[in-house]
Amino acid sequence: MSVPALHEHETNMTVAAAEVADAVETRLAEERARWAMQIHDTLTQSVTSAVLELEAFRSRMVTDPEGALAGLKEIEGAIREDLERIRAVLFRLTEGPLSAEATQATLATIARTAAERWGVEARVYVEGDVGTLGSDVMDAALGIVHEAVTNAAKHSGSPDVVVRVHVDAHGLRIDIEDHGRGIAGVADGAPHFGLRMMRARAEDVGGTIDIGSRTGEGTRIVARLPVEGAR
């Protein structure tokens, strides 16, 4: 190889190395931003809410002790739910993706804890290998299940919520169904913010959300997500 050719080869290698380094740095920045958003959207807001509620109970313990005890039970449920999510986040940060069994258990725990907080039963059914899901899709799925079950338990008046999760080669499908008053039957419009959050989570990974609801007949939310999230 001639000297000019060697110089050209070295230049090309230097450029290629710089491009790889830039790509790695960009990917790391994206991952840091994703984790920061996840922690802010879920754990930070939930813990802040729990702290504010606990502060309010100082005076309520004197004026309404029974109501305060009931409220403390709700906060306890919320904190336990957050602990499950913290464990899942820490495990993925230190050990890598959750196993299929751990992922399935986390999904079920989040759904049941969110429902129990409002005195509602959650039945969870999982089919397929959830261990094949990408971490960003799994994060979106956990957020959607949490938000949907919380909305149903808090606002629908349904005695139960059914969550069905199915994974195959085509992707992930999540069905969340209640038998309550329906979205149109909720006067204060509170669930609609949660629905927007669920739709945003699904779209962030290249998925979709379909919502069906009739007054007095309950609500069904169907999320369809790819196995690997959109890049």
C-alpha positions as CSV (number, residue, x, y, z in Angstrom):
1,M,0.0,0.0,0.0
2,S,1.4,3.4,-1.0
3,V,2.0,6.2,1.5
4,P,-0.9,8.3,0.2
5,A,-3.2,5.3,0.5
6,L,-2.0,4.6,4.0
7,H,-2.8,8.2,5.0
8,E,-6.2,8.0,3.4
9,H,-6.9,4.7,5.2
10,E,-5.8,6.3,8.6
11,T,-8.1,9.3,7.9
12,N,-11.0,7.0,7.1
13,M,-10.4,5.0,10.3
14,T,-10.2,8.1,12.4
15,V,-13.5,9.4,10.9
16,A,-15.2,6.1,11.4
17,A,-14.0,5.9,15.0
18,A,-15.3,9.4,15.7
19,E,-18.7,8.5,14.1
20,V,-18.9,5.4,16.3
21,A,-18.0,7.5,19.4
22,D,-20.7,10.0,18.5
23,A,-23.3,7.3,18.0
24,V,-22.4,5.7,21.4
25,E,-22.6,9.1,23.2
26,T,-25.9,9.9,21.5
27,R,-27.3,6.5,22.6
28,L,-26.1,7.0,26.1
29,A,-27.7,10.4,26.2
30,E,-31.0,9.0,25.0
31,E,-30.9,6.3,27.6
32,R,-30.2,8.8,30.4
33,A,-33.1,10.9,29.2
34,R,-35.4,7.9,29.0
35,W,-34.6,6.8,32.6
36,A,-34.9,10.4,33.9
37,M,-38.3,10.7,32.3
38,Q,-39.5,7.4,33.6
39,I,-38.4,8.2,37.1
40,H,-39.9,11.7,36.9
41,D,-43.2,10.5,35.4
42,T,-43.7,7.7,37.8
43,L,-41.7,7.5,41.0
44,T,-41.0,11.2,41.7
45,Q,-44.6,12.4,41.2
46,S,-46.0,9.5,43.2
47,V,-43.7,9.9,46.1
48,T,-44.3,13.7,46.1
49,S,-48.0,13.1,46.2
50,A,-47.6,10.6,49.1
51,V,-45.6,13.2,51.1
52,L,-48.2,15.9,50.6
53,E,-51.0,13.6,51.7
54,L,-49.1,12.5,54.8
55,E,-48.6,16.2,55.7
56,A,-52.3,16.8,55.4
57,F,-53.0,13.9,57.8
58,R,-51.4,15.7,60.7
59,S,-54.5,17.8,61.2
60,R,-56.9,15.2,59.9
61,M,-55.8,12.7,62.6
62,V,-57.4,15.0,65.2
63,T,-60.6,16.0,63.3
64,D,-61.3,12.7,61.4
65,P,-59.2,9.8,62.7
66,E,-61.2,7.1,60.9
67,G,-60.9,8.9,57.6
68,A,-57.3,9.5,58.2
69,L,-56.7,5.8,58.8
70,A,-58.5,4.9,55.6
71,G,-56.4,7.4,53.8
72,L,-53.2,6.0,55.2
73,K,-54.1,2.6,53.9
74,E,-54.4,4.1,50.4
75,I,-51.0,5.7,50.7
76,E,-49.5,2.5,52.0
77,G,-50.8,0.7,48.9
78,A,-49.3,3.4,46.6
79,I,-45.9,3.2,48.3
80,R,-45.9,-0.6,48.0
81,E,-46.7,-0.2,44.3
82,D,-43.8,2.2,43.9
83,L,-41.4,-0.2,45.6
84,E,-42.2,-2.8,43.0
85,R,-41.4,-0.3,40.3
86,I,-38.2,0.8,42.0
87,R,-37.1,-2.8,42.3
88,A,-37.7,-3.3,38.6
89,V,-35.8,-0.2,37.6
90,L,-32.9,-1.0,39.8
91,F,-32.7,-4.6,38.6
92,R,-32.5,-3.5,35.0
93,L,-29.9,-0.8,35.7
94,T,-27.7,-3.3,37.6
95,E,-28.5,-6.7,36.2
96,G,-30.1,-6.2,32.8
97,P,-33.6,-7.1,31.6
98,L,-36.0,-8.8,34.0
99,S,-36.6,-12.5,33.4
100,A,-39.9,-13.6,31.9
101,E,-41.1,-14.8,35.4
102,A,-40.0,-11.5,37.1
103,T,-41.6,-9.4,34.4
104,Q,-44.9,-11.3,34.7
105,A,-44.9,-11.0,38.5
106,T,-44.1,-7.3,38.2
107,L,-47.1,-6.7,35.8
108,A,-49.4,-8.6,38.1
109,T,-48.2,-6.9,41.3
110,I,-48.6,-3.4,39.8
111,A,-52.1,-4.1,38.5
112,R,-53.3,-5.7,41.8
113,T,-51.7,-3.1,44.1
114,A,-53.2,-0.2,42.0
115,A,-56.6,-1.9,42.2
116,E,-56.4,-2.8,45.9
117,R,-55.6,0.8,46.8
118,W,-59.2,1.7,45.8
119,G,-60.8,-1.5,47.1
120,V,-61.2,-3.1,43.7
121,E,-60.2,-6.7,42.7
122,A,-57.8,-7.0,39.7
123,R,-57.5,-10.3,37.8
124,V,-54.4,-10.6,35.6
125,Y,-53.8,-13.2,32.9
126,V,-50.5,-13.4,31.0
127,E,-49.9,-15.5,27.8
128,G,-46.7,-15.7,25.9
129,D,-43.1,-14.9,26.7
130,V,-42.9,-11.4,28.1
131,G,-39.2,-11.9,28.4
132,T,-38.8,-11.2,24.6
133,L,-40.0,-7.6,25.0
134,G,-37.5,-4.8,24.7
135,S,-36.9,-2.7,27.9
136,D,-38.6,0.4,26.4
137,V,-41.7,-1.6,25.5
138,M,-41.8,-3.2,28.9
139,D,-41.6,0.2,30.5
140,A,-44.4,1.4,28.4
141,A,-46.5,-1.7,29.2
142,L,-46.0,-1.3,32.9
143,G,-47.0,2.4,32.7
144,I,-50.1,1.6,30.6
145,V,-51.3,-1.1,33.0
146,H,-50.7,1.0,36.0
147,E,-52.6,4.0,34.6
148,A,-55.5,2.0,33.1
149,V,-56.0,0.0,36.3
150,T,-55.8,3.1,38.5
151,N,-58.3,4.9,36.3
152,A,-60.7,2.0,36.3
153,A,-60.4,1.4,40.1
154,K,-60.6,5.1,41.0
155,H,-63.3,6.3,38.7
156,S,-65.4,3.6,37.1
157,G,-67.3,2.2,40.1
158,S,-66.6,-1.3,38.9
159,P,-66.0,-4.0,41.5
160,D,-63.2,-5.5,39.4
161,V,-60.7,-4.9,36.6
162,V,-59.5,-7.6,34.2
163,V,-56.1,-7.3,32.6
164,R,-55.1,-9.7,29.8
165,V,-51.6,-9.6,28.4
166,H,-50.7,-11.6,25.3
167,V,-47.3,-11.8,23.6
168,D,-46.5,-13.4,20.3
169,A,-44.2,-12.9,17.3
170,H,-46.4,-10.0,16.1
171,G,-46.1,-8.0,19.3
172,L,-47.7,-7.3,22.7
173,R,-51.4,-6.8,23.3
174,I,-52.8,-5.6,26.6
175,D,-56.6,-5.6,27.3
176,I,-57.8,-3.8,30.4
177,E,-61.5,-4.0,31.0
178,D,-63.9,-2.9,33.7
179,H,-67.6,-3.2,34.2
180,G,-68.3,0.3,35.6
181,R,-70.1,3.5,34.6
182,G,-68.0,4.2,31.5
183,I,-65.8,7.2,30.7
184,A,-68.8,9.4,29.7
185,G,-70.3,8.6,33.1
186,V,-67.5,10.3,35.0
187,A,-68.5,13.8,35.6
188,D,-65.2,15.4,36.5
189,G,-63.3,14.2,33.4
190,A,-60.4,13.1,35.6
191,P,-59.6,9.9,33.6
192,H,-59.0,11.8,30.4
193,F,-55.5,13.0,31.4
194,G,-54.6,9.4,32.2
195,L,-55.9,8.3,28.8
196,R,-53.6,10.8,27.1
197,M,-50.7,9.6,29.1
198,M,-51.4,6.0,28.0
199,R,-51.6,7.0,24.4
200,A,-48.4,8.9,24.6
201,R,-46.6,5.9,26.2
202,A,-47.8,3.6,23.4
203,E,-46.9,6.0,20.6
204,D,-43.5,6.6,22.0
205,V,-42.6,2.9,21.3
206,G,-44.5,2.7,18.0
207,G,-47.7,1.3,19.4
208,T,-51.4,2.2,19.5
209,I,-54.2,2.5,22.0
210,D,-57.9,1.8,21.3
211,I,-60.5,2.9,23.8
212,G,-64.1,1.6,23.8
213,S,-66.6,2.8,26.4
214,R,-70.4,3.1,26.8
215,T,-72.2,4.8,29.7
216,G,-73.2,2.2,32.2
217,E,-71.4,-0.6,30.4
218,G,-67.8,-0.2,31.4
219,T,-64.6,0.6,29.5
220,R,-62.2,-1.5,27.5
221,I,-58.7,-0.3,26.7
222,V,-56.6,-2.2,24.2
223,A,-52.9,-1.4,23.8
224,R,-50.9,-2.9,20.9
225,L,-47.1,-2.6,21.2
226,P,-44.2,-4.0,19.1
227,V,-41.8,-6.5,20.6
228,E,-39.1,-3.9,20.2
229,G,-39.8,-0.2,20.5
230,A,-39.5,2.3,17.7
231,R,-36.0,3.9,17.4
